Amino acid sequence: MTAVLSGVGLVCTGVTTTATAGATSPPSIAVPGPLVALSAPATNGLMWVLTGTAKKALRALNVTTGKVLYSESVSPYADSIGLSSNGAILAVGTAAGLNSKAAILWYDGSTGRFLHAAFSPVSVTTVAVNGTGRTIYSVRDDGAATSEFVLGTANGLGFDFALPGAAVAVTPTRGGATSLALTASGVVNTLVLPGGTFQPGFPTGAPGRAMALGPDNTTLYVLHAPTPGGSGSTIAVVDLTTGSVVRTIAAGAGSIGIALSPDGRTLYEGMRSSVRAISV
């Protein structure tokens, strides 16, 4: 898998934000729905969201003012996004479509300028970026099994590791020595790099949908979809030192994802037409 596409995609030169680290976000930020995915905000206060159905768009949000700064059309097969905490790299994962290959695309996270693409033989269902933007972590699904593909943005090269269980989300730990993969059954597995071995997983509750890791590497937030007959989604707060759920936060029935501020104080919950800020 190598980066072979150039000069295609999002261009939004001059996107800036005056948000400051640690500033208070509005309780709810309206976005033109439906919301498909959201990134964690960078240290400059810029968050990206992916919206739309048949036609999809990337939108830059200022989390302090709640304003949409810019939007641009992207592939209708885009289904996931991730942003490095320093704001350097915005990654987009796409599924395979009619006359279209699946791919991992990455952009300048501050301006939205397209940088590179790496095509994938199977659909890319979720992406995450490490803090410096040098590595993109993704889950790929061939319909029978999922794997984690770890891609270097400097050279477009990567390594593929088979995942235990059907993974729905992945996130690197701070420092990059390991990454966490969440299964649909709510089990969190740890991938140890560079060898690609797995440590025994631990349950967080089912069904698993998304997760966000705290800056201290010890607190993990796991979004669970509503159970059959349940009234809404929940967010489990997990102590990674023990692998146990220490408390639960109520979430909206239509919650599609979560993201955490760089300082770990604000959790963002993505709803159908808004992003809700929760103090944690």
Protein Blocks (a to p, Z undefined) as FASTA:
>chain_A
ZZfbghiajddehiacfbdehiacdfbdcdddddfbdcdddfkopacddedjkbccdddd
dfknopafbdcdddfkbcbdcddfklmaccddddddehiacddddddfklopafbdcddf
bdcfbdcddfkopaccddddehjaccdddddfklopacddddehjdfbdcddehjlaccd
ddfkopacddddfkopacddddebdadfbdcddfklpaccddddddehiabdcdddddfk
nopafbdcdddfklcbdcddfklpaccdddfkbccdddZZ
